[in-house]
Amino acid sequence: MPDFGGRVALVTGAGSGIGRAAALLFAESGARVVVSDIDETSGAETVERVRAAGGEAIFARADISQAADVEAMVESAVREFGRLDFAYNNAGIGNDAHPLAEMPEELFDRAVAVMLKGVYLCMKYEIPRILEQERGAIVNAASGAGLIGFPGQCGYVASKHGVIGLTKTAALDYAKTGLRINAICPGTARTGIVEEWTGGDAEREAEIAGYHPIGRIADPREIAEAVLWLCSDAASFVLGHAMVVDGGYTTQ
Ligand SMILES: NC(=O)c1ccc[n+]([C@@H]2O[C@H](COP(=O)([O-])OP(=O)(O)OC[C@H]3O[C@@H](n4cnc5c(N)ncnc54)[C@H](O)[C@@H]3O)[C@@H](O)[C@H]2O)c1
């Protein structure tokens, strides 16, 4: 576990799933945490859980597809805690599956607006604040679906491939500044998005687990552990990397 005492971490989509697990883990490591989500109720619950575990957190509501929300989110981090060191740009949405020609344009647009433009907007406002510190790190949520295709998910897959390109480019833009930018490519983790696919059906979950050579899906904390490692000094020479944490899913 890294020691992030005195430092500040912002997590988007922290009301649920991997984002919540990351917020809790950042707090365990000693960081003060800005919990952000479009959903106030679930975000407030994450803040409660961080505080119950002895950590320090505030909630900042933001729809990351809206520039004004994102700017206000970053500014509230700096106003409340005085600095920003780490950001995990994690918020994402599931999509109904349709072959490309049948994908409703508004679903495609929404996927790109949240999961690609949203990551761009987050970095746009986070980077100047993180650069005020000597060193810092950003991790962007891509996916196994950022490396390979996935039938019926053109908007999701295109966004996640895009996140990797965005990450590599931003990493190079700021390579010499002490800010390291990387991405993470999770396999399936047990979260809200996955419950939407399975409808809570154990057989369907077992089928999805079977696609992963490791023979199971992940606990969200297993993904969050990799996010924290990428932010830590142990990863001081890791830059522009899309780290696969997928139980072997994309290895087949
Ligand atoms: N769970 C998986 O198997 C898996 C696999 C690969 C990648 N991912 C990626 O990991 C990230 C987190 O996914 P998860 O599975 O924890 O999902 P989740 O549904 O549990 O959590 C996503 C959170 O994002 C929030 N959110 C949605 N739209 C938002 C918006 N416009 N602005 C701000 N917040 C918004 C939701 O309210 C929710 O709290 C996503 O980017 C997802 O694509 C997940």
Ligand as a Chemical Component Dictionary entry (heavy atoms), coordinates in Angstrom:
data_LIG
# 
_chem_comp.id                   LIG 
_chem_comp.type                 NON-POLYMER 
_chem_comp.pdbx_formal_charge   0 
_chem_comp.three_letter_code    LIG 
# 
loop_
_chem_comp_atom.comp_id 
_chem_comp_atom.atom_id 
_chem_comp_atom.alt_atom_id 
_chem_comp_atom.type_symbol 
_chem_comp_atom.charge 
_chem_comp_atom.model_Cartn_x 
_chem_comp_atom.model_Cartn_y 
_chem_comp_atom.model_Cartn_z 
_chem_comp_atom.pdbx_ordinal 
LIG N1  N1  N 0  -16.992 -3.347 -14.400 1  
LIG C1  C1  C 0  -16.335 -3.805 -15.426 2  
LIG O1  O1  O 0  -16.358 -4.993 -15.708 3  
LIG C2  C2  C 0  -15.494 -2.881 -16.267 4  
LIG C3  C3  C 0  -14.638 -3.454 -17.212 5  
LIG C4  C4  C 0  -13.844 -2.613 -17.988 6  
LIG C5  C5  C 0  -13.906 -1.246 -17.830 7  
LIG N2  N2  N 1  -14.766 -0.722 -16.904 8  
LIG C6  C6  C 0  -14.795 0.727  -16.787 9  
LIG O2  O2  O 0  -14.582 1.094  -15.440 10 
LIG C7  C7  C 0  -15.281 2.299  -15.158 11 
LIG C8  C8  C 0  -16.169 2.110  -13.917 12 
LIG O3  O3  O 0  -17.129 1.135  -14.214 13 
LIG P1  P1  P 0  -17.939 0.334  -13.107 14 
LIG O4  O4  O 0  -18.073 -1.026 -13.642 15 
LIG O5  O5  O -1 -17.364 0.563  -11.767 16 
LIG O6  O6  O 0  -19.371 1.034  -13.288 17 
LIG P2  P2  P 0  -20.502 1.471  -12.252 18 
LIG O7  O7  O 0  -21.751 1.571  -13.049 19 
LIG O8  O8  O 0  -20.486 0.619  -11.034 20 
LIG O9  O9  O 0  -20.014 2.939  -11.855 21 
LIG C9  C9  C 0  -19.975 3.983  -12.776 22 
LIG C10 C10 C 0  -20.230 5.274  -12.042 23 
LIG O10 O10 O 0  -20.133 6.350  -12.990 24 
LIG C11 C11 C 0  -21.172 7.266  -12.729 25 
LIG N3  N3  N 0  -21.476 8.033  -13.944 26 
LIG C12 C12 C 0  -22.144 7.626  -15.045 27 
LIG N4  N4  N 0  -22.231 8.618  -15.938 28 
LIG C13 C13 C 0  -21.585 9.683  -15.401 29 
LIG C14 C14 C 0  -21.333 10.996 -15.835 30 
LIG N5  N5  N 0  -21.768 11.441 -17.029 31 
LIG N6  N6  N 0  -20.642 11.825 -15.027 32 
LIG C15 C15 C 0  -20.199 11.397 -13.813 33 
LIG N7  N7  N 0  -20.417 10.173 -13.337 34 
LIG C16 C16 C 0  -21.101 9.314  -14.126 35 
LIG C17 C17 C 0  -22.348 6.426  -12.279 36 
LIG O11 O11 O 0  -23.292 7.187  -11.557 37 
LIG C18 C18 C 0  -21.651 5.356  -11.447 38 
LIG O12 O12 O 0  -21.571 5.733  -10.082 39 
LIG C19 C19 C 0  -16.093 2.641  -16.420 40 
LIG O13 O13 O 0  -15.385 3.595  -17.182 41 
LIG C20 C20 C 0  -16.146 1.315  -17.144 42 
LIG O14 O14 O 0  -16.308 1.479  -18.534 43 
LIG C21 C21 C 0  -15.566 -1.506 -16.120 44 
# 
loop_
_chem_comp_bond.comp_id 
_chem_comp_bond.atom_id_1 
_chem_comp_bond.atom_id_2 
_chem_comp_bond.value_order 
_chem_comp_bond.pdbx_ordinal 
LIG N1  C1  SING 1  
LIG C1  O1  DOUB 2  
LIG C1  C2  SING 3  
LIG C2  C3  SING 4  
LIG C2  C21 DOUB 5  
LIG C3  C4  DOUB 6  
LIG C4  C5  SING 7  
LIG C5  N2  DOUB 8  
LIG N2  C6  SING 9  
LIG N2  C21 SING 10 
LIG C6  O2  SING 11 
LIG C6  C20 SING 12 
LIG O2  C7  SING 13 
LIG C7  C8  SING 14 
LIG C7  C19 SING 15 
LIG C8  O3  SING 16 
LIG O3  P1  SING 17 
LIG P1  O4  DOUB 18 
LIG P1  O5  SING 19 
LIG P1  O6  SING 20 
LIG O6  P2  SING 21 
LIG P2  O7  DOUB 22 
LIG P2  O8  SING 23 
LIG P2  O9  SING 24 
LIG O9  C9  SING 25 
LIG C9  C10 SING 26 
LIG C10 O10 SING 27 
LIG C10 C18 SING 28 
LIG O10 C11 SING 29 
LIG C11 N3  SING 30 
LIG C11 C17 SING 31 
LIG N3  C12 SING 32 
LIG N3  C16 SING 33 
LIG C12 N4  DOUB 34 
LIG N4  C13 SING 35 
LIG C13 C14 SING 36 
LIG C13 C16 DOUB 37 
LIG C14 N5  SING 38 
LIG C14 N6  DOUB 39 
LIG N6  C15 SING 40 
LIG C15 N7  DOUB 41 
LIG N7  C16 SING 42 
LIG C17 O11 SING 43 
LIG C17 C18 SING 44 
LIG C18 O12 SING 45 
LIG C19 O13 SING 46 
LIG C19 C20 SING 47 
LIG C20 O14 SING 48 
# 
